[in-house]
């Protein structure tokens, strides 16, 4: 196994190109002088992007264990997520939702071993 990278021109050029692409794509919306007009349908769709991203991250974490669906209802994650969802539906407060979800999850996980 090699311990060091050989800094040849192709390696340096590749690193510079990747850095340039990263800088351009992350700073793309900061470059224009004025705000771009977006169609109403796109603006409406973008409102749901954070929720969709959060669901895509959280949902598999709740219902999967090592790539398999949860096989039993005795899983603290299920009850914590359910309590958090009900709390959010009632209160619409993210901080209280997190506290309630963890207040249900932790005792089930720590004391019951679920």
C-alpha positions, 0 to 999 in steps of 0.5 A, spaced: 500 500 500 502 506 498 503 511 503 503 518 499 500 520 493 505 522 487 503 529 485 503 529 477 500 534 473 494 530 471 493 529 479 494 537 480 489 538 474 484 534 476 484 537 483 483 544 481 478 542 476 474 539 481 475 545 486 473 549 480 466 545 479 465 545 486 466 552 487 461 554 481 456 549 483 455 552 490 456 559 488 452 559 482 446 562 485 450 568 488 453 570 481 447 573 478 446 581 479 439 580 480 434 575 483 432 570 477 424 570 476 422 563 477 415 560 475 410 559 480 409 552 479 417 551 481 416 556 487 411 552 489 414 545 488 421 548 492 417 549 498 416 542 499 424 540 498 426 541 505 420 536 507 422 531 502 429 531 504 428 530 511 423 525 510 428 521 505 433 521 511 429 520 517 424 515 514 429 509 513 432 510 519 426 509 523 423 503 519 430 499 517 435 495 521 441 493 517 437 494 511 431 490 513 424 492 515 423 492 522 420 485 524 417 487 531 413 493 533 417 493 540 422 498 537 423 504 540 424 508 534 417 507 532 414 509 538 418 515 538 417 517 531 409 516 532 409 520 538 413 526 535 409 526 529 402 526 533 406 532 537 407 536 531 400 535 528 398 538 535 403 543 537 407 545 530 413 546 534 419 543 532 423 544 539 417 540 543 416 535 537 424 533 539 423 533 546 417 529 546 420 524 541 426 523 545 422 523 551 418 517 549 424 514 545 429 514 551 426 510 556 423 505 551 431 504 549 434 504 555 429 501 560 426 496 556 432 495 551 427 495 545 
